[in-house]
Amino acid sequence: MYQIINGPADAPKVECLSPQNQCPWAARFCYKTDEDGNTTYAMSKFSHRPSVDDVRVEVASYFNDIVKERILSGWTYENVGIWLSNENQMNYATAAAVGAESLVIKGGSEEAPQYLTLSSAEDIRTFVTAMRDYIANTVAWGWEQKDNFDYSPYE
């Protein structure tokens, strides 16, 4: 399982962390440097030198977690942050499917709740279509990240 680490931008992608103790090994990936020059990356530890397949599993897990988080809490509709738990997705889709004429959705945060009122079946269908598009686009983004990841430094 990976961890997000603050570290040097030039940290090696694969490294034996303790040569005198038969290692553990580290694989680092998805380096990001912010505007202040601080670098973070994902790092997984292994009891053996990680193979490309080991890294592939960790990278997939990393991007899958980002996709899940973005779906859960990254969507806004009409400037309201909407929490898309599986239960909420099902409830919204059901409201559209049964032709509900109104729906009030609590969004925002617990500290600053916002309420979105959908006043017609058409408004609900439009909302659900936008929700599904957001989810599909987010999943496609995750696939693209995994498909385009450069594994050559791990070979």
DSSP file (Angstrom, degrees, kcal/mol; ACC not computed):
  #  RESIDUE AA STRUCTURE BP1 BP2  ACC     N-H-->O    O-->H-N    N-H-->O    O-->H-N    TCO  KAPPA ALPHA  PHI   PSI    X-CA   Y-CA   Z-CA
    1    1 A M              0   0    0      0, 0.0    44,-0.5     0, 0.0     2,-0.1   0.000 360.0 360.0 360.0 134.7    0.0    0.0    0.0
    2    2 A Y        -     0   0    0     42,-0.2     2,-0.3    56,-0.2    42,-0.2  -0.375 360.0-158.3 -80.7 158.7    1.4    3.4   -0.9
    3    3 A Q  E     -A   43   0A   0     40,-2.2    40,-2.7    -2,-0.1     2,-0.6  -0.957  23.7-117.3-128.6 151.2    1.8    6.4    1.3
    4    4 A I  E     -A   42   0A   0     -2,-0.3     2,-0.4    38,-0.2    38,-0.2  -0.818  40.1-171.2 -89.7 126.1    2.1   10.1    0.3
    5    5 A I  E     -A   41   0A   0     36,-3.1    36,-1.9    -2,-0.6     2,-0.5  -0.909  24.8-137.6-122.0 142.1    5.5   11.3    1.3
    6    6 A N  E     +A   40   0A   0     -2,-0.4    34,-0.2    34,-0.2    32,-0.0  -0.880  52.7 127.7 -91.3 128.0    7.1   14.8    1.4
    7    7 A G  E     -A   39   0A   0     32,-2.3    32,-0.5    -2,-0.5     2,-0.1  -0.933  57.8 -47.4-164.3-174.4   10.6   14.4    0.1
    8    8 A P    >   -     0   0    0      0, 0.0     3,-1.6     0, 0.0    30,-0.1  -0.400  42.6-129.7 -71.6 145.7   13.3   15.5   -2.3
    9    9 A A  T 3  S+     0   0    0      1,-0.3    22,-0.1    28,-0.2    31,-0.0   0.753 108.2  53.3 -65.0 -24.3   12.3   15.9   -6.0
   10   10 A D  T 3  S+     0   0    0      2,-0.0    -1,-0.3     3,-0.0     3,-0.1   0.212  74.1 138.2 -98.8  16.4   15.3   13.8   -7.0
   11   11 A A    <   -     0   0    0     -3,-1.6    17,-0.0     1,-0.1    -4,-0.0  -0.384  64.3-102.0 -58.9 135.5   14.5   10.8   -4.7
   12   12 A P        -     0   0    0      0, 0.0     3,-0.1     0, 0.0    -1,-0.1  -0.256  17.6-131.6 -63.9 148.0   15.2    7.7   -6.7
   13   13 A K  S    S+     0   0    0      1,-0.2    15,-3.3    14,-0.1     2,-0.4   0.861  97.2  24.2 -67.8 -35.7   12.2    5.9   -8.2
   14   14 A V  E    S+B   27   0A   0     13,-0.2     2,-0.3   139,-0.1    -1,-0.2  -0.999  79.6 162.6-131.5 133.2   13.4    2.5   -6.8
   15   15 A E  E     -B   26   0A   0     11,-2.2    11,-2.8    -2,-0.4     2,-0.6  -0.995  41.4-127.3-153.8 141.2   15.7    2.3   -3.8
   16   16 A C  E     -B   25   0A   0     -2,-0.3     9,-0.2     9,-0.2     7,-0.1  -0.819  26.2-161.9 -82.5 120.1   17.0   -0.2   -1.3
   17   17 A L  S    S+     0   0    0      7,-3.2    -1,-0.1    -2,-0.6     8,-0.1   0.763  78.3  19.0 -81.5 -25.2   16.3    1.7    2.0
   18   18 A S    > > -     0   0    0      6,-0.6     5,-2.1     1,-0.1     3,-2.0  -0.607  62.7-179.9-147.3  80.3   18.6   -0.3    4.3
   19   19 A P  G > 5S+     0   0    0      0, 0.0     3,-1.1     0, 0.0    -1,-0.1   0.795  82.1  59.8 -56.3 -32.4   21.3   -2.2    2.4
   20   20 A Q  G 3 5S+     0   0    0      1,-0.3    -2,-0.0     2,-0.1     0, 0.0   0.688 107.3  47.1 -70.7 -16.6   22.8   -3.7    5.6
   21   21 A N  G < 5S-     0   0    0     -3,-2.0    -1,-0.3     3,-0.1    -4,-0.1  -0.085 124.1 -94.1-115.7  33.7   19.5   -5.3    6.5
   22   22 A Q  T < 5S-     0   0    0     -3,-1.1    -2,-0.1    -6,-0.0     3,-0.1   0.731  73.5-106.3  61.8  19.5   18.6   -7.0    3.2
   23   23 A C      < -     0   0    0     -5,-2.1     2,-0.3     1,-0.1    -7,-0.1  -0.077  12.4-124.8  79.7 176.9   16.6   -3.8    2.5
   24   24 A P        -     0   0    0      0, 0.0    -7,-3.2     0, 0.0    -6,-0.6  -0.503  41.2-135.8 -94.5 160.2   13.3   -3.0    2.5
   25   25 A W  E     -BC  16  46A   0     21,-3.0    21,-2.7    -2,-0.3     2,-0.4  -0.722  13.2-152.8-102.6 152.3   12.8   -1.6   -1.0
   26   26 A A  E     -BC  15  45A   0    -11,-2.8   -11,-2.2    -2,-0.3     2,-0.5  -0.980   5.3-164.5-125.2 140.1   10.9    1.5   -1.9
   27   27 A A  E     -BC  14  44A   0     17,-2.5    17,-2.5    -2,-0.4     2,-0.4  -0.995  13.6-165.2-117.8 128.5    9.2    2.4   -5.2
   28   28 A R  E     + C   0  43A   0    -15,-3.3     2,-0.3    -2,-0.5    15,-0.2  -0.903  15.6 158.7-116.3 143.2    8.3    6.0   -5.7
   29   29 A F  E     + C   0  42A   0     13,-2.5    13,-2.9    -2,-0.4    -2,-0.0  -0.976  44.1  42.4-156.8 164.7    5.9    7.4   -8.3
   30   30 A C  E     -     0   0A   0     -2,-0.3     2,-0.2    11,-0.2    -1,-0.2   0.949  67.5-164.6  58.0  55.9    3.6   10.3   -9.2
   31   31 A Y  E     -     0   0A   0     10,-0.2     2,-0.4    -3,-0.1    10,-0.2  -0.477   8.4-175.7 -69.0 137.0    6.0   13.1   -8.1
   32   32 A K  E     - C   0  40A   0      8,-2.9     8,-2.8    -2,-0.2     2,-0.5  -0.996  11.5-165.0-137.8 132.2    4.4   16.5   -7.7
   33   33 A T  E     - C   0  39A   0     -2,-0.4     6,-0.2     6,-0.2     2,-0.0  -0.974  15.8-146.9-117.3 125.9    6.2   19.8   -6.9
   34   34 A D    >   -     0   0    0      4,-2.6     3,-2.0    -2,-0.5    -2,-0.0  -0.193  36.0 -89.4 -84.3-179.9    4.0   22.7   -5.8
   35   35 A E  T 3  S+     0   0    0      1,-0.3    -1,-0.1     2,-0.1    -2,-0.0   0.687 126.6  56.7 -65.6 -18.6    4.6   26.4   -6.5
   36   36 A D  T 3  S-     0   0    0      2,-0.1    -1,-0.3     0, 0.0     3,-0.1   0.426 120.3-107.0 -91.1   0.9    6.6   26.7   -3.2
   37   37 A G  S <  S+     0   0    0     -3,-2.0     2,-0.4     1,-0.3   -28,-0.2   0.530  71.8 143.0  87.6   6.4    9.0   24.0   -4.4
   38   38 A N        -     0   0    0    -30,-0.1    -4,-2.6   -29,-0.0     2,-0.4  -0.662  36.8-151.3 -81.9 133.3    7.7   21.3   -2.0
   39   39 A T  E     +AC   7  33A   0    -32,-0.5   -32,-2.3    -2,-0.4     2,-0.3  -0.886  16.3 178.3-111.3 135.1    7.7   17.8   -3.5
   40   40 A T  E     +AC   6  32A   0     -8,-2.8    -8,-2.9    -2,-0.4     2,-0.3  -0.913   5.5 169.0-123.9 157.7    5.4   15.0   -2.7
   41   41 A Y  E     -A    5   0A   0    -36,-1.9   -36,-3.1    -2,-0.3     2,-0.4  -0.974  37.1-102.5-157.1 163.6    5.2   11.5   -4.2
   42   42 A A  E     -AC   4  29A   0    -13,-2.9   -13,-2.5    -2,-0.3     2,-0.4  -0.749  39.0-170.4 -88.8 140.5    3.5    8.2   -3.6
   43   43 A M  E     -AC   3  28A   0    -40,-2.7   -40,-2.2    -2,-0.4     2,-0.4  -0.998  10.3-170.6-137.3 134.6    5.8    5.5   -2.1
   44   44 A S  E     - C   0  27A   0    -17,-2.5   -17,-2.5    -2,-0.4     2,-0.3  -0.955  15.0-141.8-120.2 142.9    5.3    1.8   -1.5
   45   45 A K  E     - C   0  26A   0    -44,-0.5     2,-0.3    -2,-0.4   -19,-0.2  -0.811  18.5-175.2-104.9 146.4    7.6   -0.4    0.5
   46   46 A F  E     - C   0  25A   0    -21,-2.7   -21,-3.0    -2,-0.3    -2,-0.0  -0.946  34.2-134.8-135.9 154.4    8.5   -4.0   -0.5
   47   47 A S  S    S+     0   0    0     -2,-0.3     2,-0.3   -23,-0.2   -21,-0.1   0.461  97.0  35.4 -84.4  -2.3   10.4   -6.8    1.0
   48   48 A H  S    S-     0   0    0    -23,-0.1   -23,-0.2     3,-0.0    -2,-0.1  -0.908 109.6 -73.1-141.7 164.6   12.0   -7.4   -2.4
   49   49 A R        -     0   0    0     -2,-0.3     2,-0.1     1,-0.1    -2,-0.1  -0.509  64.0-115.1 -61.4 122.2   13.1   -5.3   -5.3
   50   50 A P        -     0   0    0      0, 0.0     2,-0.1     0, 0.0    -1,-0.1  -0.360  25.8-141.7 -68.0 137.1    9.8   -4.3   -6.8
   51   51 A S     >  -     0   0    0     -2,-0.1     4,-2.1     1,-0.1     5,-0.2  -0.385  30.2-102.1 -83.9 169.9    9.0   -5.5  -10.3
   52   52 A V  H  > S+     0   0    0      1,-0.2     4,-2.7     2,-0.2     5,-0.1   0.894 126.0  54.4 -59.1 -39.0    7.2   -3.5  -12.9
   53   53 A D  H  > S+     0   0    0      2,-0.2     4,-2.0     1,-0.2    -1,-0.2   0.887 105.2  52.6 -64.7 -37.9    4.1   -5.5  -12.1
   54   54 A D  H  > S+     0   0    0      2,-0.2     4,-1.8     1,-0.2    -1,-0.2   0.936 112.8  44.6 -59.4 -45.8    4.4   -4.5   -8.4
   55   55 A V  H  X S+     0   0    0     -4,-2.1     4,-2.9     1,-0.2     5,-0.3   0.897 108.7  57.2 -66.3 -40.2    4.6   -0.9   -9.4
   56   56 A R  H  X S+     0   0    0     -4,-2.7     4,-2.3     1,-0.2    -1,-0.2   0.895 106.6  49.6 -57.9 -41.6    1.7   -1.2  -11.8
   57   57 A V  H  X S+     0   0    0     -4,-2.0     4,-2.2     2,-0.2    -1,-0.2   0.914 113.1  46.5 -63.6 -43.5   -0.5   -2.5   -9.0
   58   58 A E  H  X S+     0   0    0     -4,-1.8     4,-2.5     2,-0.2    -2,-0.2   0.901 112.2  49.4 -68.3 -40.7    0.5    0.4   -6.7
   59   59 A V  H  X S+     0   0    0     -4,-2.9     4,-2.6     2,-0.2     5,-0.3   0.913 110.9  50.5 -64.5 -42.3    0.0    3.0   -9.5
   60   60 A A  H  X S+     0   0    0     -4,-2.3     4,-2.6    -5,-0.3    -2,-0.2   0.927 111.2  48.6 -60.9 -44.0   -3.4    1.6  -10.3
   61   61 A S  H  X S+     0   0    0     -4,-2.2     4,-2.3     2,-0.2    -2,-0.2   0.915 110.4  52.1 -61.5 -43.5   -4.4    1.7   -6.6
   62   62 A Y  H  X S+     0   0    0     -4,-2.5     4,-1.8     1,-0.2    -2,-0.2   0.948 114.5  40.3 -58.1 -52.4   -3.2    5.3   -6.4
   63   63 A F  H  X S+     0   0    0     -4,-2.6     4,-2.5     1,-0.2    -1,-0.2   0.859 112.5  55.9 -70.3 -33.7   -5.2    6.5   -9.4
   64   64 A N  H  X S+     0   0    0     -4,-2.6     4,-2.6    -5,-0.3    -1,-0.2   0.905 107.3  50.5 -61.7 -40.1   -8.3    4.4   -8.4
   65   65 A D  H  X S+     0   0    0     -4,-2.3     4,-2.3     2,-0.2    -2,-0.2   0.902 110.0  49.5 -65.0 -40.1   -8.2    6.2   -5.0
   66   66 A I  H  X S+     0   0    0     -4,-1.8     4,-2.8     2,-0.2     5,-0.2   0.932 111.3  49.5 -62.9 -44.8   -8.1    9.6   -6.6
   67   67 A V  H  X S+     0   0    0     -4,-2.5     4,-2.6     1,-0.2     5,-0.2   0.932 111.1  49.2 -60.0 -46.5  -11.0    8.7   -8.9
   68   68 A K  H  X S+     0   0    0     -4,-2.6     4,-2.6     1,-0.2    -1,-0.2   0.919 113.1  46.9 -59.2 -44.4  -13.1    7.5   -5.9
   69   69 A E  H  X S+     0   0    0     -4,-2.3     4,-2.8     2,-0.2     5,-0.3   0.909 112.0  49.9 -65.9 -42.3  -12.3   10.6   -4.0
   70   70 A R  H  X S+     0   0    0     -4,-2.8     4,-2.2     2,-0.2     5,-0.2   0.905 113.4  46.3 -64.1 -40.1  -13.1   12.9   -6.9
   71   71 A I  H  < S+     0   0    0     -4,-2.6    13,-0.5    -5,-0.2     4,-0.3   0.943 115.4  47.1 -65.6 -46.0  -16.4   11.1   -7.5
   72   72 A L  H  < S-     0   0    0     -4,-2.6    12,-2.2    -5,-0.2    -2,-0.2   0.908 137.2  -0.3 -63.3 -44.4  -17.3   11.2   -3.9
   73   73 A S  H  < S+     0   0    0     -4,-2.8    -3,-0.2    10,-0.2    -2,-0.2   0.269 110.4  80.6-136.9  14.6  -16.6   14.8   -3.1
   74   74 A G     <  +     0   0    0     -4,-2.2     2,-0.4    -5,-0.3    -3,-0.1   0.462  66.6  98.1-105.9   0.4  -15.3   16.6   -6.2
   75   75 A W  E     -D   82   0B   0      7,-0.6     7,-2.9    -4,-0.3     2,-0.4  -0.716  45.6-172.2 -97.1 138.3  -18.4   17.4   -8.1
   76   76 A T  E     -D   81   0B   0     -2,-0.4     2,-0.4     5,-0.3     5,-0.2  -0.972   2.5-170.9-122.1 144.2  -20.3   20.8   -8.1
   77   77 A Y  E >  S-D   80   0B   0      3,-2.5     3,-1.2    -2,-0.4    50,-0.0  -0.990  78.4  -9.7-134.2 123.3  -23.6   21.5   -9.7
   78   78 A E  T 3  S-     0   0    0     -2,-0.4    -1,-0.1     1,-0.2     3,-0.1   0.904 131.2 -55.6  51.7  44.7  -24.9   25.0   -9.9
   79   79 A N  T 3  S+     0   0    0      1,-0.2     2,-0.5    -3,-0.0    -1,-0.2   0.678 114.3 118.4  64.7  21.0  -22.0   26.1   -7.6
   80   80 A V  E <   -D   77   0B   0     -3,-1.2    -3,-2.5    28,-0.0     2,-0.4  -0.978  66.8-127.2-118.0 125.8  -23.0   23.6   -4.9
   81   81 A G  E     -D   76   0B   0     -2,-0.5    27,-2.4    -5,-0.2     2,-0.5  -0.576  28.5-155.7 -69.1 125.2  -20.6   20.8   -3.9
   82   82 A I  E     -D   75   0B   0     -7,-2.9     2,-0.7    -2,-0.4    -7,-0.6  -0.915  10.7-137.8-112.2 128.0  -22.5   17.6   -4.2
   83   83 A W        -     0   0    0     -2,-0.5     2,-0.7    23,-0.4   -10,-0.2  -0.743  16.7-164.4 -83.7 114.4  -21.6   14.5   -2.2
   84   84 A L        +     0   0    0    -12,-2.2   -11,-0.1    -2,-0.7    -1,-0.1  -0.462  20.8 162.2-105.0  61.5  -21.9   11.5   -4.6
   85   85 A S     >  -     0   0    0     -2,-0.7     4,-2.7   -13,-0.1     5,-0.2  -0.305  56.0-104.9 -64.6 162.9  -21.8    8.5   -2.3
   86   86 A N  H  > S+     0   0    0      1,-0.2     4,-2.3     2,-0.2     5,-0.2   0.912 123.7  52.0 -57.7 -41.3  -23.2    5.3   -3.9
   87   87 A E  H  > S+     0   0    0      2,-0.2     4,-2.5     1,-0.2    -1,-0.2   0.924 110.0  47.5 -62.4 -44.8  -26.4    5.7   -1.9
   88   88 A N  H  > S+     0   0    0      2,-0.2     4,-2.8     1,-0.2     5,-0.2   0.917 109.9  53.1 -63.6 -42.6  -26.8    9.3   -3.1
   89   89 A Q  H  X S+     0   0    0     -4,-2.7     4,-2.5     1,-0.2    -1,-0.2   0.934 111.6  46.2 -56.5 -45.9  -26.1    8.3   -6.7
   90   90 A M  H  X S+     0   0    0     -4,-2.3     4,-2.6     1,-0.2    -1,-0.2   0.908 112.2  50.5 -64.3 -42.1  -28.8    5.6   -6.5
   91   91 A N  H  X S+     0   0    0     -4,-2.5     4,-2.2     2,-0.2    -2,-0.2   0.916 112.5  46.2 -63.1 -42.9  -31.3    8.0   -4.8
   92   92 A Y  H  X S+     0   0    0     -4,-2.8     4,-1.9     2,-0.2    -2,-0.2   0.926 114.1  47.8 -66.3 -44.3  -30.8   10.7   -7.5
   93   93 A A  H  X S+     0   0    0     -4,-2.5     4,-2.5    -5,-0.2    -2,-0.2   0.885 111.6  51.0 -64.3 -38.5  -31.1    8.2  -10.3
   94   94 A T  H  X S+     0   0    0     -4,-2.6     4,-2.5     2,-0.2     6,-0.2   0.910 106.7  53.8 -65.3 -42.0  -34.2    6.6   -8.8
   95   95 A A  H  <>S+     0   0    0     -4,-2.2     5,-2.6     1,-0.2     4,-0.5   0.906 112.7  44.5 -59.0 -40.8  -35.8   10.1   -8.5
   96   96 A A  H ><5S+     0   0    0     -4,-1.9     3,-0.8     3,-0.2    -2,-0.2   0.911 112.3  52.1 -68.6 -42.0  -35.2   10.6  -12.2
   97   97 A A  H 3<5S+     0   0    0     -4,-2.5    -2,-0.2     1,-0.3    -1,-0.2   0.855 111.6  44.9 -65.7 -35.9  -36.4    7.2  -13.2
   98   98 A V  T 3<5S-     0   0    0     -4,-2.5    -1,-0.3    -5,-0.1    -2,-0.2   0.508 113.9-115.7 -88.1  -2.8  -39.7    7.4  -11.3
   99   99 A G  T < 5 -     0   0    0     -3,-0.8    -3,-0.2    -4,-0.5    22,-0.2   0.834  40.4-169.8  76.3  32.6  -40.3   10.9  -12.7
  100  100 A A      < -     0   0    0     -5,-2.6    24,-0.2    -6,-0.2    -1,-0.1  -0.245  16.8-146.0 -54.7 144.9  -40.2   12.7   -9.3
  101  101 A E  S    S+     0   0    0      1,-0.2     2,-0.3    19,-0.1    -1,-0.1   0.577  75.1  16.7 -93.8 -12.4  -41.4   16.3   -9.7
  102  102 A S        -     0   0    0     18,-0.1     2,-0.3    19,-0.1    17,-0.2  -0.989  57.3-178.5-157.6 155.2  -39.1   17.9   -7.1
  103  103 A L  E     -E  118   0C   0     15,-2.3    15,-3.4    -2,-0.3     2,-0.5  -0.943  13.0-154.8-156.7 130.5  -36.0   17.0   -5.1
  104  104 A V  E     -E  117   0C   0     -2,-0.3     2,-0.5    13,-0.2    13,-0.2  -0.946  16.1-165.0-109.1 127.9  -34.0   18.9   -2.5
  105  105 A I  E     -E  116   0C   0     11,-3.0    11,-3.0    -2,-0.5     2,-0.6  -0.946  13.1-142.0-117.6 128.5  -30.3   18.0   -2.3
  106  106 A K  E     +E  115   0C   0     -2,-0.5   -23,-0.4     9,-0.2     9,-0.2  -0.794  37.8 153.5 -88.3 123.9  -28.2   18.9    0.7
  107  107 A G  E     +E  114   0C   0      7,-4.0     7,-1.8    -2,-0.6     2,-0.3  -0.447  28.6  63.7-129.1-156.4  -24.7   19.9   -0.5
  108  108 A G  E    S-E  113   0C   0    -27,-2.4     2,-0.3     5,-0.3   -28,-0.0  -0.557  95.3 -53.9  73.0-135.5  -21.8   22.0    0.6
  109  109 A S        -     0   0    0      3,-1.1    -2,-0.1    -2,-0.3     5,-0.0  -0.820  45.0-102.1-132.9 172.2  -20.3   20.8    3.9
  110  110 A E  S    S+     0   0    0     -2,-0.3    -1,-0.1     1,-0.2    -3,-0.0   0.875 124.8  47.3 -63.2 -35.5  -21.5   20.0    7.3
  111  111 A E  S    S+     0   0    0      1,-0.3    -1,-0.2    -3,-0.0    -3,-0.0   0.815 129.8  20.6 -75.1 -30.6  -20.1   23.3    8.5
  112  112 A A  S    S-     0   0    0     -5,-0.0    -3,-1.1     2,-0.0    -1,-0.3  -0.579  83.0-169.8-139.2  71.6  -21.6   25.3    5.6
  113  113 A P  E     -E  108   0C   0      0, 0.0     2,-0.3     0, 0.0    -5,-0.3  -0.308   1.2-165.9 -66.9 147.5  -24.6   23.3    4.1
  114  114 A Q  E     -E  107   0C   0     -7,-1.8    -7,-4.0   -33,-0.2     2,-0.5  -0.967   9.1-143.6-128.7 148.0  -26.1   24.4    0.9
  115  115 A Y  E     -E  106   0C   0     -2,-0.3     2,-0.5    -9,-0.2    -9,-0.2  -0.951   6.4-161.7-119.3 131.6  -29.4   23.2   -0.5
  116  116 A L  E     -E  105   0C   0    -11,-3.0   -11,-3.0    -2,-0.5     2,-0.6  -0.949   8.6-158.1-110.8 122.9  -30.2   22.7   -4.2
  117  117 A T  E     -E  104   0C   0     -2,-0.5     2,-0.6   -13,-0.2   -13,-0.2  -0.904   4.3-164.9-106.2 120.6  -33.8   22.5   -5.1
  118  118 A L  E     -E  103   0C   0    -15,-3.4   -15,-2.3    -2,-0.6     6,-0.0  -0.924   6.2-170.4-102.2 120.2  -34.8   20.8   -8.4
  119  119 A S        +     0   0    0     -2,-0.6     2,-0.3   -17,-0.2    -1,-0.1   0.362  57.4  32.8-101.5   3.7  -38.3   21.8   -9.2
  120  120 A S  S  > S-     0   0    0      1,-0.1     4,-2.1   -17,-0.1     5,-0.2  -0.982  78.5-109.4-152.8 162.8  -39.3   19.6  -12.0
  121  121 A A  H  > S+     0   0    0     -2,-0.3     4,-2.6     1,-0.2     5,-0.2   0.880 120.6  54.3 -59.9 -37.9  -38.8   16.1  -13.4
  122  122 A E  H  > S+     0   0    0      2,-0.2     4,-2.6     1,-0.2    -1,-0.2   0.905 106.1  50.9 -64.0 -41.6  -36.8   17.7  -16.3
  123  123 A D  H  > S+     0   0    0      2,-0.2     4,-2.3     1,-0.2    -1,-0.2   0.904 111.4  48.9 -60.9 -40.7  -34.5   19.5  -13.8
  124  124 A I  H  X S+     0   0    0     -4,-2.1     4,-2.7   -24,-0.2    -2,-0.2   0.919 111.2  48.7 -66.4 -44.0  -33.9   16.1  -12.0
  125  125 A R  H  X S+     0   0    0     -4,-2.6     4,-2.6     2,-0.2    -2,-0.2   0.907 111.6  50.0 -62.4 -41.2  -33.1   14.3  -15.3
  126  126 A T  H  X S+     0   0    0     -4,-2.6     4,-2.3     2,-0.2    -2,-0.2   0.920 111.6  48.8 -62.3 -44.0  -30.7   17.1  -16.3
  127  127 A F  H  X S+     0   0    0     -4,-2.3     4,-2.4     2,-0.2    -2,-0.2   0.932 112.7  47.0 -59.7 -48.2  -29.0   16.9  -12.8
  128  128 A V  H  X S+     0   0    0     -4,-2.7     4,-2.7     2,-0.2     5,-0.2   0.886 111.0  51.7 -66.1 -39.0  -28.7   13.1  -13.1
  129  129 A T  H  X S+     0   0    0     -4,-2.6     4,-2.4     2,-0.2    -1,-0.2   0.928 111.3  47.3 -62.2 -43.9  -27.4   13.3  -16.6
  130  130 A A  H  X S+     0   0    0     -4,-2.3     4,-2.5     2,-0.2    -2,-0.2   0.896 111.8  51.5 -63.4 -39.8  -24.7   15.8  -15.5
  131  131 A M  H  X S+     0   0    0     -4,-2.4     4,-2.4     2,-0.2    -2,-0.2   0.937 111.3  46.5 -61.7 -47.6  -23.9   13.5  -12.5
  132  132 A R  H  X S+     0   0    0     -4,-2.7     4,-2.8     1,-0.2    -2,-0.2   0.893 112.0  51.2 -63.7 -40.0  -23.4   10.5  -14.8
  133  133 A D  H  X S+     0   0    0     -4,-2.4     4,-2.8    -5,-0.2     5,-0.2   0.922 109.9  50.2 -62.2 -43.7  -21.3   12.5  -17.2
  134  134 A Y  H  X S+     0   0    0     -4,-2.5     4,-2.3     2,-0.2    -2,-0.2   0.931 112.6  46.5 -60.1 -46.2  -19.1   13.7  -14.4
  135  135 A I  H  X S+     0   0    0     -4,-2.4     4,-2.6     2,-0.2     5,-0.2   0.936 113.6  48.2 -63.2 -46.6  -18.6   10.2  -13.1
  136  136 A A  H  X S+     0   0    0     -4,-2.8     4,-2.4     1,-0.2    -2,-0.2   0.910 113.3  47.6 -61.5 -42.8  -17.9    8.8  -16.6
  137  137 A N  H  X S+     0   0    0     -4,-2.8     4,-2.1     2,-0.2    -1,-0.2   0.870 111.7  50.4 -66.4 -36.9  -15.4   11.6  -17.3
  138  138 A T  H  X S+     0   0    0     -4,-2.3     4,-2.0    -5,-0.2    -2,-0.2   0.916 111.6  47.3 -67.8 -43.1  -13.7   11.1  -14.0
  139  139 A V  H  X S+     0   0    0     -4,-2.6     4,-2.3     1,-0.2    -2,-0.2   0.919 111.4  51.5 -62.9 -43.4  -13.4    7.3  -14.5
  140  140 A A  H  X S+     0   0    0     -4,-2.4     4,-2.5     1,-0.2    -2,-0.2   0.885 106.8  54.2 -62.1 -38.5  -12.0    8.0  -18.1
  141  141 A W  H  X S+     0   0    0     -4,-2.1     4,-2.4     2,-0.2    -1,-0.2   0.925 108.4  49.6 -59.2 -44.8   -9.4   10.4  -16.6
  142  142 A G  H  X S+     0   0    0     -4,-2.0     4,-2.3     2,-0.2    -2,-0.2   0.912 110.1  49.7 -61.9 -43.8   -8.3    7.6  -14.2
  143  143 A W  H  X S+     0   0    0     -4,-2.3     4,-3.1     1,-0.2    -1,-0.2   0.925 110.7  50.9 -59.5 -44.2   -8.0    5.1  -17.1
  144  144 A E  H  X S+     0   0    0     -4,-2.5     4,-2.2     1,-0.2    -2,-0.2   0.903 108.9  50.8 -61.6 -42.3   -5.9    7.7  -19.1
  145  145 A Q  H  X S+     0   0    0     -4,-2.4     4,-0.5     1,-0.2    -1,-0.2   0.928 114.8  42.9 -61.6 -44.9   -3.6    8.3  -16.2
  146  146 A K  H >< S+     0   0    0     -4,-2.3     3,-0.7     1,-0.2    -2,-0.2   0.906 114.8  49.9 -68.6 -41.2   -2.9    4.6  -15.7
  147  147 A D  H 3< S+     0   0    0     -4,-3.1    -1,-0.2     1,-0.2    -2,-0.2   0.835 115.9  42.2 -66.2 -32.6   -2.6    3.9  -19.5
  148  148 A N  H 3< S+     0   0    0     -4,-2.2    -1,-0.2    -5,-0.2    -2,-0.2   0.394  82.3 123.8 -98.2   2.4   -0.1    6.8  -20.0
  149  149 A F    <<  -     0   0    0     -3,-0.7     2,-0.9    -4,-0.5    -3,-0.0  -0.430  64.2-125.9 -66.5 135.8    2.0    6.2  -16.9
  150  150 A D        +     0   0    0      1,-0.2    -1,-0.1    -2,-0.1    -2,-0.1  -0.739  33.4 172.0 -87.6 106.0    5.7    5.7  -17.8
  151  151 A Y    >   +     0   0    0     -2,-0.9     3,-2.1     1,-0.2     4,-0.3   0.471  51.2 100.5 -90.2  -3.2    6.8    2.4  -16.3
  152  152 A S  G >  S+     0   0    0      1,-0.3     3,-1.4     2,-0.2    -1,-0.2   0.824  74.4  59.2 -58.4 -34.5   10.2    2.4  -18.0
  153  153 A P  G 3  S+     0   0    0      0, 0.0    -1,-0.3     0, 0.0    -2,-0.1   0.684 105.0  53.1 -67.0 -12.1   12.1    3.7  -14.9
  154  154 A Y  G <         0   0    0     -3,-2.1    -2,-0.2     1,-0.2   -99,-0.1   0.398 360.0 360.0-101.3   1.4   10.9    0.6  -13.0
  155  155 A E    <         0   0    0     -3,-1.4    -1,-0.2    -4,-0.3    -3,-0.1   0.469 360.0 360.0 -82.2 360.0   12.1   -2.0  -15.6
